[in-house]
Amino acid sequence: MRQEWYGNDRDLVKWGALVHLAEREQVQAVIQVAMCRPDGEMPQLQTSRGRVRPPEAVAAHFRDLKDIRRLGEVTGLSIEVLREPFSDRRRYFSRVVDRVRVPRETPLVLFLDPDIGVVAEQPGPEHVSSEEVATLFEALQPGDLLVCYQHGRRHKDWRGQARRAFANAPGLPSFDVEVLTSERARDVLMLAVRKPQ
């Protein structure tokens, strides 16, 4: 995820779905796998005295992924953001697996937040692959939820293709995959599945 896109209607749908699932399934913790990549340049301002860069405090205020913890405070959820830079895929997802395998007594929501979403194979830096979904699902404890963000694509069946790429990941109970959408952001799907007890 690129922080420059944080805080729009898509985030309202993402976090609305996550808080809903956590409340409905009585889960107290969310781990966001942010898959952080470098942001683009902050847009410069054109003034009557020339071009200027906005103060860094502005970007820090509006684009701080850690700020999601405030949502945790008002909802009673423990929200952890894995902000490690996303570069070496194997090492990155290995660290996520290590994190979710830490012994605990309560279930959690593991939220995969790539820029675009899930693909069956040949993922770019903006995707998570079906194989990675399977690896993470296998690492979860019974009762945990795996949720993945999916952004719209430029073809007619993008919703079905994304659901299949997620649901057909080895080891997932494909018939139990839930799709959450909103009229507010029609180009967003949230794909969710709970690991059976």
C-alpha positions as CSV (number, residue, x, y, z in Angstrom):
1,M,0.0,0.0,0.0
2,R,1.2,3.5,-0.8
3,Q,0.5,5.9,2.0
4,E,-0.4,8.6,-0.5
5,W,-3.7,6.7,-1.1
6,Y,-4.6,6.4,2.6
7,G,-7.7,8.1,3.9
8,N,-10.1,8.0,0.9
9,D,-13.5,6.3,0.5
10,R,-11.8,3.0,-0.1
11,D,-10.3,3.2,3.4
12,L,-13.8,3.8,4.8
13,V,-15.0,0.6,3.1
14,K,-11.9,-1.3,4.1
15,W,-12.0,-0.4,7.8
16,G,-15.8,-0.5,7.9
17,A,-15.7,-4.1,6.8
18,L,-12.8,-5.0,9.1
19,V,-14.5,-3.5,12.2
20,H,-17.8,-5.1,11.2
21,L,-16.1,-8.5,10.8
22,A,-14.2,-8.2,14.1
23,E,-17.4,-7.2,16.0
24,R,-19.5,-9.9,14.4
25,E,-16.9,-12.6,14.9
26,Q,-16.0,-11.4,18.4
27,V,-12.3,-10.8,17.4
28,Q,-10.3,-8.3,19.4
29,A,-7.2,-7.8,17.3
30,V,-6.5,-6.7,13.7
31,I,-3.1,-7.0,12.0
32,Q,-2.8,-5.0,8.9
33,V,-0.2,-6.3,6.4
34,A,0.4,-2.9,4.8
35,M,2.8,-4.0,2.0
36,C,4.3,-0.5,2.2
37,R,6.0,0.9,-0.9
38,P,7.6,4.3,-1.4
39,D,5.2,7.1,-2.0
40,G,5.4,9.5,-4.9
41,E,6.5,13.0,-4.5
42,M,4.3,15.3,-2.4
43,P,2.6,17.7,-4.9
44,Q,4.1,21.1,-5.0
45,L,2.1,24.2,-4.6
46,Q,2.1,27.0,-7.2
47,T,2.0,30.4,-5.5
48,S,2.4,34.0,-6.7
49,R,6.0,33.8,-5.4
50,G,6.8,30.5,-7.1
51,R,6.6,26.8,-6.5
52,V,6.9,25.5,-2.9
53,R,6.8,22.2,-1.2
54,P,4.0,21.8,1.4
55,P,5.3,21.3,5.0
56,E,6.2,17.7,5.9
57,A,3.8,18.0,8.8
58,V,0.9,18.1,6.4
59,A,1.8,14.7,4.8
60,A,2.5,13.3,8.2
61,H,-0.9,14.3,9.4
62,F,-2.9,13.0,6.4
63,R,-0.8,10.0,5.4
64,D,0.3,8.3,8.6
65,L,-0.6,4.6,8.6
66,K,0.0,4.4,12.3
67,D,-2.9,6.8,12.8
68,I,-5.3,3.9,12.3
69,R,-4.6,3.1,16.0
70,R,-7.0,5.9,16.9
71,L,-9.8,3.8,15.3
72,G,-8.7,1.0,17.6
73,E,-9.1,3.2,20.6
74,V,-12.7,4.1,19.8
75,T,-13.7,0.6,18.8
76,G,-11.8,-1.3,21.5
77,L,-9.8,-3.2,18.9
78,S,-6.1,-3.8,19.1
79,I,-4.8,-2.7,15.7
80,E,-1.2,-3.4,14.6
81,V,0.2,-2.1,11.3
82,L,3.1,-4.1,9.8
83,R,4.8,-1.2,8.1
84,E,8.1,-2.9,7.1
85,P,9.0,-1.9,3.5
86,F,7.7,-4.4,1.0
87,S,10.6,-5.5,-1.3
88,D,11.8,-9.1,-0.9
89,R,8.5,-11.0,-1.1
90,R,9.7,-14.3,0.4
91,R,11.4,-12.6,3.4
92,Y,8.4,-10.2,3.8
93,F,5.8,-12.9,4.0
94,S,8.0,-15.1,6.1
95,R,8.1,-12.3,8.7
96,V,4.3,-12.0,8.5
97,V,4.0,-15.8,9.1
98,D,6.3,-15.5,12.1
99,R,4.2,-12.7,13.5
100,V,0.9,-14.5,13.3
101,R,2.4,-17.7,14.7
102,V,3.2,-16.0,18.0
103,P,1.2,-17.9,20.6
104,R,-2.0,-16.1,21.7
105,E,-5.2,-17.0,23.3
106,T,-7.7,-15.0,21.2
107,P,-8.4,-14.9,17.4
108,L,-7.4,-12.1,15.2
109,V,-8.1,-10.6,11.8
110,L,-5.1,-10.7,9.4
111,F,-5.7,-8.0,6.8
112,L,-3.8,-8.1,3.6
113,D,-3.7,-4.6,2.1
114,P,-2.0,-4.6,-1.3
115,D,-2.5,-1.7,-3.6
116,I,-4.6,-3.8,-6.1
117,G,-5.3,-7.2,-4.6
118,V,-4.9,-10.9,-5.2
119,V,-3.8,-12.6,-8.4
120,A,-3.6,-16.3,-9.1
121,E,0.1,-16.1,-10.2
122,Q,2.8,-13.7,-11.3
123,P,2.2,-11.0,-8.7
124,G,3.7,-7.5,-9.0
125,P,4.5,-5.4,-6.0
126,E,0.9,-4.2,-5.9
127,H,-0.5,-7.7,-5.6
128,V,-0.6,-10.7,-3.2
129,S,-0.5,-14.1,-4.9
130,S,-2.8,-17.1,-4.3
131,E,0.2,-18.9,-3.0
132,E,1.0,-16.2,-0.5
133,V,-2.7,-16.2,0.6
134,A,-2.4,-20.0,1.1
135,T,0.8,-19.7,3.2
136,L,-0.7,-17.0,5.4
137,F,-4.0,-18.9,5.9
138,E,-2.0,-22.1,6.9
139,A,-0.1,-20.0,9.5
140,L,-3.3,-18.8,11.2
141,Q,-4.8,-20.3,14.2
142,P,-8.4,-21.8,14.2
143,G,-10.9,-19.0,14.6
144,D,-8.7,-16.4,12.9
145,L,-10.0,-14.5,9.9
146,L,-8.0,-13.7,6.7
147,V,-9.2,-10.6,4.9
148,C,-7.8,-9.3,1.6
149,Y,-8.4,-5.9,-0.1
150,Q,-9.2,-6.0,-3.8
151,H,-9.3,-2.9,-6.0
152,G,-11.3,-2.9,-9.3
153,R,-9.6,-3.7,-12.6
154,R,-10.3,-2.7,-16.1
155,H,-12.2,-5.8,-17.2
156,K,-15.8,-6.9,-16.8
157,D,-15.3,-10.0,-14.5
158,W,-12.7,-8.5,-12.2
159,R,-14.8,-9.3,-9.1
160,G,-15.2,-13.0,-10.1
161,Q,-11.5,-13.3,-11.0
162,A,-10.4,-11.8,-7.7
163,R,-12.7,-14.0,-5.7
164,R,-11.5,-17.1,-7.5
165,A,-7.8,-16.2,-7.0
166,F,-8.5,-15.8,-3.3
167,A,-10.9,-18.7,-2.8
168,N,-8.9,-21.2,-4.9
169,A,-5.7,-20.7,-2.8
170,P,-4.7,-24.2,-1.6
171,G,-6.1,-24.9,1.8
172,L,-8.8,-22.3,1.9
173,P,-12.4,-23.4,2.4
174,S,-13.5,-21.8,-0.9
175,F,-17.2,-22.2,-0.2
176,D,-16.8,-20.1,3.0
177,V,-15.3,-17.0,1.3
178,E,-17.4,-13.9,2.1
179,V,-17.4,-10.9,-0.3
180,L,-18.0,-7.5,1.3
181,T,-18.8,-4.5,-0.9
182,S,-20.2,-1.0,-0.6
183,E,-22.0,1.4,-2.9
184,R,-19.7,4.1,-1.6
185,A,-16.7,2.6,-3.4
186,R,-17.8,0.3,-6.1
187,D,-14.3,-0.5,-7.2
188,V,-13.5,-2.2,-3.8
189,L,-14.1,-5.8,-2.7
190,M,-13.1,-7.2,0.7
191,L,-12.6,-11.0,0.6
192,A,-12.8,-12.8,3.9
193,V,-12.6,-16.3,5.2
194,R,-12.4,-17.7,8.8
195,K,-10.1,-20.6,9.6
196,P,-12.3,-23.5,10.8
197,Q,-12.1,-24.4,14.5
